[in-house]
Amino acid sequence: MRPSPRLVWLLLVLWCAAILFAWFDWSQSVFWVGAAIFALLLTGDAMALMLRARPLAQRQLPKMVPVNRRFEGTIQLKHVGSGVSKGELLEQCPDAINCELQARLLELNSNPIDIALEYNAYQRGTIQWQWVQWTDFSKLNMWRRRSLLPCPSTLAVYPDYASSRRQLNISLSRSLRELGIIQRQRVGDSQEFHQLRAYQRGDSLRQVDWKATSRRRELVTRQYAEESNQSLVLMLDCGRRMRLRHGERELLDEAMDATLMAAEVALRQGDKVSVQCFAADPFYWSGVARTAQSISTMLAKLHDIHSRPEASDYVAAARALRQSLKQRSTVILVTHSRNENMEELNMAARLLGDKHNVVVADISDVELCRMLSEAPTDFDKALTYLGALDYRAKRQAAQQSLRKLGTDVVDVGPDQLVGALVQAYHSHRSMAA
């Protein structure tokens, strides 16, 4: 409990009165009687505030919200006891939440009162609230009592997946076309017969239906539907390098958005999808998702996964995946590698490449691209530019060694990662059967 500004001013007036009474030699009894009355009022006001029951608080929030999107919540205060009490409410937000920090002056009575607040979650995960701050005013407004009212709440902050879907304008019937991906009909490879159509340039002679050609007196080919129920595995690097920021977001956030988008496209194509998250060791395996509705379950499991402070072990992740994955699959590894990691990345590609189609989606270094885009204007900047050129040349050489192993390498910036992953999945889809 602490004195209010009104009490401070009254004590200052009392002190000035004491000086005046002493200076002019006025009757001291009048001063002391007034001071005693003031002290009694002050004590009674403090005792009444100490005995007053604290209000009850309850916070109402959505069950889940997307990251970096504003949302509204409500705090309900219920007065305990009779009469009316005044006070100030101040929200106590966790570190990952931005909210209104201005105190609200309220008057509580027998009816509960709802206070609407606006929030913004800037980090994925499960966010926990514990308290809300309430400051009671005494009846005479002489004292303040500050309390932390228990108000536990839980909020699930998901990746802004809906925003990514709107940006790419993916729908049930036009998902790949809206991404700018051209679907080409592939031949053979145990695909199911779909229909007959006129011969087109580029069709294989094995597709030609000679009986139908003789009847129609023009070349007719068999068209096959692509085989579904294939397998896509997305390996998501959650090591310390994925903590690097691209604007206001970590690289892991960009990689997770791309992973979820590729997973949805694959599920809508009728394929099976699994996600492995790893750092020093593989620490999460999603299991096999088989329907488009499984993307909601995948979101619920992945939203609370964050980057870890240890270095990523590609070989350990590849060994664990090799042991558990029996069906031939398309494996897409999403990472942000450095030149010193390329030898380990080669070993992981060898472990997986003998059985699976492997794609390494390597997020390019934004800072490196920035340095190479600026023309050097002095000697120090020229040295920096040459160093960046040398680093890029070594990176390209290391990626070329991966390609010689039969591994497809996609080197794109964070902004292009979503389309690059879906394109890689689509181009390798026929190889996973």
C-alpha positions as CSV (number, residue, x, y, z in Angstrom):
1,M,0.0,0.0,0.0
2,R,1.3,3.4,-0.9
3,P,0.0,7.1,-0.5
4,S,-1.9,8.7,-3.3
5,P,-1.0,12.0,-4.9
6,R,-3.8,13.6,-2.9
7,L,-2.3,12.5,0.4
8,V,1.1,13.8,-0.6
9,W,-0.4,17.2,-1.3
10,L,-2.4,17.2,2.0
11,L,0.7,16.3,4.0
12,L,2.5,19.2,2.3
13,V,-0.4,21.6,3.3
14,L,-0.2,20.2,6.9
15,W,3.5,20.9,7.0
16,C,3.1,24.5,5.7
17,A,0.3,25.0,8.3
18,A,2.7,23.8,11.1
19,I,5.3,26.4,10.0
20,L,2.7,29.2,9.9
21,F,1.3,28.3,13.4
22,A,4.9,28.3,14.8
23,W,5.9,31.5,13.0
24,F,2.9,33.6,14.1
25,D,2.6,32.0,17.5
26,W,-1.0,31.0,16.9
27,S,-2.8,28.6,19.3
28,Q,-1.0,25.2,19.0
29,S,-4.0,23.3,20.3
30,V,-6.0,24.1,17.2
31,F,-3.3,22.7,15.0
32,W,-2.9,19.5,17.0
33,V,-6.6,18.9,17.1
34,G,-6.8,19.3,13.3
35,A,-3.8,17.1,12.9
36,A,-5.3,14.4,15.1
37,I,-8.6,14.4,13.2
38,F,-6.6,14.2,9.9
39,A,-4.6,11.2,11.3
40,L,-7.8,9.4,12.4
41,L,-9.3,9.9,9.0
42,L,-6.1,8.7,7.3
43,T,-5.9,5.6,9.5
44,G,-9.5,4.7,9.0
45,D,-9.2,5.1,5.3
46,A,-6.2,2.8,5.2
47,M,-7.8,0.2,7.4
48,A,-10.9,0.1,5.2
49,L,-8.7,-0.4,2.1
50,M,-6.8,-3.2,3.8
51,L,-9.9,-5.0,4.7
52,R,-11.5,-4.6,1.3
53,A,-11.7,-7.9,-0.8
54,R,-9.9,-7.9,-4.1
55,P,-12.0,-8.3,-7.2
56,L,-12.0,-11.5,-9.3
57,A,-10.5,-11.4,-12.8
58,Q,-11.1,-13.6,-15.8
59,R,-9.5,-13.2,-19.2
60,Q,-11.3,-14.3,-22.4
61,L,-9.1,-14.9,-25.5
62,P,-9.5,-16.7,-28.8
63,K,-8.3,-20.3,-28.6
64,M,-5.8,-19.7,-31.5
65,V,-4.6,-16.7,-33.4
66,P,-2.1,-16.2,-36.3
67,V,1.2,-14.7,-35.6
68,N,1.7,-10.9,-36.3
69,R,-2.1,-10.4,-36.5
70,R,-4.0,-8.1,-34.2
71,F,-6.8,-9.7,-32.1
72,E,-9.1,-8.7,-29.3
73,G,-9.5,-10.1,-25.9
74,T,-11.6,-9.3,-22.8
75,I,-10.9,-9.0,-19.1
76,Q,-13.9,-9.4,-16.8
77,L,-13.7,-7.9,-13.3
78,K,-16.2,-8.9,-10.7
79,H,-16.5,-6.9,-7.5
80,V,-16.5,-8.9,-4.2
81,G,-18.6,-7.4,-1.5
82,S,-21.1,-4.5,-1.3
83,G,-20.9,-0.9,-2.3
84,V,-18.7,0.7,-5.0
85,S,-15.0,0.7,-5.4
86,K,-12.7,2.5,-7.8
87,G,-9.4,1.4,-9.2
88,E,-7.0,1.1,-12.2
89,L,-6.6,-2.0,-14.3
90,L,-3.3,-2.7,-16.1
91,E,-2.7,-5.8,-18.3
92,Q,0.4,-7.9,-17.6
93,C,1.4,-9.3,-21.0
94,P,4.0,-12.1,-21.6
95,D,7.1,-11.3,-23.5
96,A,5.8,-12.6,-26.9
97,I,2.7,-10.3,-26.8
98,N,2.2,-6.6,-27.4
99,C,-0.8,-5.1,-25.8
100,E,-2.2,-1.8,-24.5
101,L,-0.2,-0.6,-21.5
102,Q,-2.4,2.3,-20.5
103,A,-4.1,1.9,-17.2
104,R,-7.9,1.9,-17.3
105,L,-9.7,3.8,-14.5
106,L,-12.8,1.8,-13.5
107,E,-15.6,1.9,-11.0
108,L,-16.8,-1.6,-9.8
109,N,-20.2,-2.4,-8.4
110,S,-22.3,-5.5,-8.1
111,N,-22.4,-6.1,-11.9
112,P,-19.3,-7.6,-13.6
113,I,-17.6,-5.2,-16.0
114,D,-15.9,-6.3,-19.3
115,I,-12.8,-4.4,-20.6
116,A,-11.9,-5.0,-24.2
117,L,-8.2,-4.9,-25.1
118,E,-6.2,-5.3,-28.3
119,Y,-3.3,-7.6,-28.6
120,N,-0.7,-8.7,-31.1
121,A,1.3,-11.9,-30.9
122,Y,4.7,-11.6,-32.6
123,Q,6.0,-15.1,-31.8
124,R,4.6,-18.6,-32.5
125,G,4.0,-21.0,-29.7
126,T,1.8,-21.5,-26.6
127,I,1.6,-18.3,-24.7
128,Q,0.8,-18.3,-20.9
129,W,-0.7,-15.5,-18.9
130,Q,-0.7,-15.6,-15.1
131,W,-1.7,-12.2,-13.7
132,V,-3.5,-8.9,-14.2
133,Q,-2.5,-5.8,-12.2
134,W,-5.3,-4.1,-10.2
135,T,-4.8,-0.9,-8.1
136,D,-7.5,-0.2,-5.5
137,F,-8.3,3.4,-4.5
138,S,-9.4,4.0,-0.9
139,K,-12.8,5.7,-0.2
140,L,-11.2,9.1,0.5
141,N,-8.6,8.6,-2.3
142,M,-5.8,8.8,0.2
143,W,-4.2,5.4,-0.4
144,R,-3.4,3.0,-3.2
145,R,-3.2,-0.8,-3.0
146,R,-1.5,-2.6,-5.9
147,S,-2.3,-6.3,-6.4
148,L,-1.6,-9.0,-9.0
149,L,-4.9,-10.8,-9.5
150,P,-4.7,-14.4,-10.6
151,C,-5.9,-14.6,-14.2
152,P,-4.4,-17.7,-15.9
153,S,-4.9,-17.9,-19.7
154,T,-3.5,-19.9,-22.6
155,L,-3.2,-18.8,-26.2
156,A,-2.0,-20.9,-29.2
157,V,-0.2,-18.7,-31.7
158,Y,0.0,-20.4,-35.1
159,P,2.0,-19.5,-38.2
160,D,0.1,-17.0,-40.4
161,Y,-0.8,-19.9,-42.7
162,A,-4.1,-18.3,-43.9
163,S,-2.2,-15.2,-45.0
164,S,0.2,-17.4,-47.0
165,R,-2.7,-19.2,-48.7
166,R,-4.3,-15.9,-49.6
167,Q,-1.0,-14.6,-51.0
168,L,-0.6,-17.6,-53.3
169,N,-4.4,-17.9,-53.9
170,I,-4.4,-21.7,-53.6
171,S,-7.7,-23.4,-54.0
172,L,-8.9,-26.9,-54.3
173,S,-9.1,-26.9,-58.1
174,R,-6.3,-24.4,-59.0
175,S,-3.6,-24.9,-56.5
176,L,-0.7,-25.6,-58.8
177,R,-1.8,-23.4,-61.6
178,E,-2.1,-20.4,-59.3
179,L,1.5,-21.0,-58.3
180,G,2.6,-20.8,-61.9
181,I,3.4,-24.5,-62.1
182,I,2.8,-26.2,-65.4
183,Q,1.5,-29.7,-65.1
184,R,2.8,-32.0,-67.8
185,Q,1.3,-35.4,-68.5
186,R,3.9,-38.1,-67.8
187,V,3.9,-41.5,-69.5
188,G,4.3,-45.1,-68.2
189,D,5.8,-45.7,-64.8
190,S,2.8,-47.7,-63.7
191,Q,0.4,-44.8,-64.0
192,E,-3.4,-45.5,-64.3
193,F,-5.0,-45.1,-67.7
194,H,-7.2,-42.0,-67.9
195,Q,-8.4,-41.4,-71.5
196,L,-7.5,-41.2,-75.2
197,R,-6.6,-37.9,-76.9
198,A,-5.0,-36.6,-80.0
199,Y,-1.3,-36.9,-80.4
200,Q,0.7,-33.9,-79.2
201,R,4.3,-33.0,-80.0
202,G,6.5,-34.5,-77.3
203,D,4.4,-37.6,-76.6
204,S,6.3,-40.9,-76.5
205,L,5.6,-43.5,-79.2
206,R,4.9,-45.9,-76.4
207,Q,1.8,-43.8,-75.6
208,V,0.3,-44.2,-79.1
209,D,-2.8,-46.4,-79.3
210,W,-2.4,-48.0,-82.8
211,K,-5.8,-49.5,-82.9
212,A,-7.5,-46.2,-82.2
213,T,-5.1,-44.5,-84.6
214,S,-6.2,-46.9,-87.4
215,R,-9.9,-46.3,-86.7
216,R,-9.6,-42.5,-86.6
217,R,-6.9,-42.2,-89.3
218,E,-4.9,-39.8,-87.0
219,L,-2.4,-40.4,-84.2
220,V,-4.1,-41.1,-80.9
221,T,-2.3,-41.4,-77.6
222,R,-3.2,-42.8,-74.2
223,Q,-3.3,-40.3,-71.4
224,Y,-2.5,-41.5,-67.9
225,A,-3.5,-40.1,-64.6
226,E,-0.6,-39.5,-62.2
227,E,-0.4,-42.1,-59.5
228,S,-1.5,-40.9,-56.1
229,N,-0.6,-42.2,-52.6
230,Q,3.0,-41.3,-53.0
231,S,5.1,-40.1,-50.1
232,L,6.6,-36.7,-49.3
233,V,8.9,-36.2,-46.3
234,L,9.8,-32.7,-45.3
235,M,12.9,-32.4,-43.1
236,L,12.9,-29.0,-41.2
237,D,16.2,-27.8,-39.8
238,C,15.5,-26.2,-36.4
239,G,19.2,-25.5,-35.4
240,R,20.8,-22.3,-34.4
241,R,21.4,-21.0,-38.0
242,M,17.6,-20.9,-38.5
243,R,17.5,-18.2,-35.7
244,L,18.8,-15.6,-38.2
245,R,16.2,-13.0,-38.9
246,H,14.7,-11.9,-42.2
247,G,13.0,-8.6,-41.3
248,E,11.0,-9.2,-38.2
249,R,10.8,-13.0,-38.6
250,E,13.2,-15.9,-38.1
251,L,14.3,-18.0,-41.0
252,L,12.5,-20.9,-39.3
253,D,9.2,-19.1,-39.5
254,E,9.7,-18.7,-43.3
255,A,10.7,-22.3,-43.6
256,M,7.7,-23.5,-41.6
257,D,5.3,-21.5,-43.8
258,A,6.8,-23.1,-46.9
259,T,6.7,-26.6,-45.3
260,L,3.1,-26.3,-44.5
261,M,2.2,-25.0,-47.9
262,A,4.1,-27.9,-49.6
263,A,2.4,-30.3,-47.3
264,E,-1.1,-29.0,-48.2
265,V,-0.4,-29.2,-51.9
266,A,0.8,-32.8,-51.6
267,L,-2.2,-33.8,-49.5
268,R,-4.6,-32.3,-52.0
269,Q,-2.8,-34.4,-54.7
270,G,-3.6,-37.5,-52.7
271,D,-0.1,-38.2,-51.4
272,K,1.1,-39.0,-47.9
273,V,3.1,-36.3,-46.0
274,S,5.4,-36.5,-43.0
275,V,7.5,-33.9,-41.3
276,Q,10.7,-34.4,-39.4
277,C,12.1,-31.6,-37.2
278,F,15.8,-31.8,-36.1
279,A,18.6,-29.9,-34.6
280,A,21.5,-31.8,-32.8
281,D,19.1,-34.8,-32.9
282,P,15.7,-35.5,-34.5
283,F,13.2,-34.4,-31.9
284,Y,9.9,-34.5,-33.7
285,W,8.2,-36.8,-36.2
286,S,4.7,-35.9,-37.3
287,G,3.6,-39.4,-38.4
288,V,2.0,-39.9,-41.8
289,A,-0.8,-37.5,-42.9
290,R,-3.1,-38.9,-45.6
291,T,-5.9,-36.4,-46.1
292,A,-6.2,-32.7,-46.7
293,Q,-7.9,-32.2,-43.4
294,S,-4.7,-33.4,-41.7
295,I,-3.1,-30.0,-42.3
296,S,-5.0,-28.6,-39.2
297,T,-3.5,-31.3,-37.0
298,M,-0.1,-30.6,-38.5
299,L,-0.5,-26.9,-37.7
300,A,-1.5,-27.7,-34.1
301,K,1.7,-29.8,-33.7
302,L,4.2,-27.5,-35.4
303,H,3.1,-24.1,-34.0
304,D,5.0,-24.7,-30.8
305,I,8.3,-25.8,-32.3
306,H,11.1,-23.2,-32.1
307,S,14.7,-23.0,-33.2
308,R,17.3,-24.4,-30.8
309,P,20.7,-23.1,-29.7
310,E,22.7,-26.2,-30.9
311,A,24.2,-26.9,-34.3
312,S,22.2,-29.1,-36.6
313,D,23.4,-32.7,-37.3
314,Y,22.3,-33.6,-40.8
315,V,23.8,-37.1,-40.6
316,A,21.9,-38.0,-37.4
317,A,18.7,-36.8,-39.0
318,A,19.3,-38.7,-42.2
319,R,20.1,-41.9,-40.3
320,A,17.0,-41.7,-38.2
321,L,14.9,-41.1,-41.3
322,R,16.5,-43.9,-43.3
323,Q,15.7,-46.4,-40.6
324,S,12.0,-45.3,-40.2
325,L,11.2,-44.6,-43.9
326,K,10.5,-47.8,-45.9
327,Q,8.6,-46.5,-48.9
328,R,10.5,-44.7,-51.7
329,S,9.8,-41.0,-51.1
330,T,10.6,-37.5,-52.1
331,V,12.6,-36.0,-49.2
332,I,12.9,-32.2,-49.1
333,L,15.4,-30.9,-46.5
334,V,14.9,-27.2,-45.7
335,T,17.9,-25.6,-44.1
336,H,20.2,-22.6,-44.1
337,S,23.7,-24.0,-44.5
338,R,27.2,-22.5,-44.4
339,N,30.2,-23.7,-46.5
340,E,31.6,-25.5,-43.4
341,N,28.4,-27.6,-43.3
342,M,28.5,-28.9,-46.9
343,E,30.6,-32.0,-46.2
344,E,28.1,-33.1,-43.6
345,L,25.3,-32.3,-45.9
346,N,26.9,-34.4,-48.6
347,M,27.0,-37.4,-46.2
348,A,23.3,-37.0,-45.4
349,A,22.5,-36.8,-49.1
350,R,24.4,-40.0,-49.8
351,L,22.6,-41.8,-46.9
352,L,19.2,-40.9,-48.3
353,G,19.9,-40.7,-52.0
354,D,20.3,-44.4,-52.7
355,K,16.6,-45.0,-51.9
356,H,14.8,-41.7,-52.1
357,N,14.6,-38.6,-54.3
358,V,16.4,-35.9,-52.3
359,V,16.0,-32.2,-52.6
360,V,18.0,-29.7,-50.5
361,A,16.1,-26.4,-50.2
362,D,19.0,-24.1,-49.0
363,I,17.9,-20.7,-48.0
364,S,20.3,-18.2,-49.4
365,D,22.1,-15.6,-47.3
366,V,20.3,-12.3,-47.5
367,E,23.3,-10.4,-46.2
368,L,25.6,-12.0,-48.8
369,C,23.2,-10.9,-51.6
370,R,23.1,-7.4,-50.2
371,M,26.9,-7.1,-50.1
372,L,27.1,-8.4,-53.7
373,S,24.5,-6.0,-54.9
374,E,26.4,-2.9,-53.7
375,A,29.3,-1.7,-55.9
376,P,32.4,-1.1,-53.8
377,T,33.4,2.6,-53.4
378,D,36.5,2.3,-51.3
379,F,39.3,-0.1,-50.5
380,D,37.6,-1.7,-47.4
381,K,34.3,-2.2,-49.4
382,A,36.3,-3.7,-52.2
383,L,37.8,-6.3,-49.9
384,T,34.4,-7.1,-48.5
385,Y,33.0,-7.5,-52.0
386,L,35.9,-9.8,-53.0
387,G,35.3,-11.9,-49.8
388,A,31.6,-12.2,-50.6
389,L,32.4,-13.3,-54.2
390,D,34.8,-15.9,-52.9
391,Y,32.3,-17.2,-50.4
392,R,29.6,-17.4,-53.1
393,A,31.9,-19.3,-55.4
394,K,32.7,-21.9,-52.7
395,R,29.0,-22.2,-51.9
396,Q,28.1,-22.8,-55.5
397,A,30.9,-25.4,-55.8
398,A,29.6,-27.2,-52.8
399,Q,26.1,-27.2,-54.2
400,Q,27.4,-28.6,-57.5
401,S,29.0,-31.5,-55.6
402,L,25.5,-32.2,-54.2
403,R,24.0,-32.2,-57.6
404,K,26.6,-34.7,-58.8
405,L,25.3,-37.1,-56.2
406,G,21.9,-36.8,-57.8
407,T,20.5,-34.4,-55.2
408,D,18.5,-31.5,-56.5
409,V,19.5,-28.2,-54.8
410,V,17.2,-25.2,-54.6
411,D,19.0,-22.0,-53.5
412,V,16.4,-19.3,-53.0
413,G,15.8,-16.4,-50.7
414,P,13.2,-16.6,-47.9
415,D,10.6,-14.8,-49.9
416,Q,10.7,-17.3,-52.7
417,L,10.9,-20.4,-50.5
418,V,7.2,-21.3,-50.6
419,G,7.0,-21.5,-54.4
420,A,10.3,-23.2,-54.7
421,L,9.3,-26.0,-52.3
422,V,6.0,-26.7,-54.1
423,Q,7.8,-26.6,-57.5
424,A,10.4,-29.1,-56.2
425,Y,7.7,-31.4,-54.9
426,H,5.8,-31.3,-58.2
427,S,8.8,-31.9,-60.4
428,H,10.0,-34.9,-58.3
429,R,6.5,-36.4,-57.7
430,S,6.7,-39.0,-60.4
431,M,10.1,-40.2,-59.2
432,A,8.7,-41.3,-55.8
433,A,6.6,-44.1,-57.0
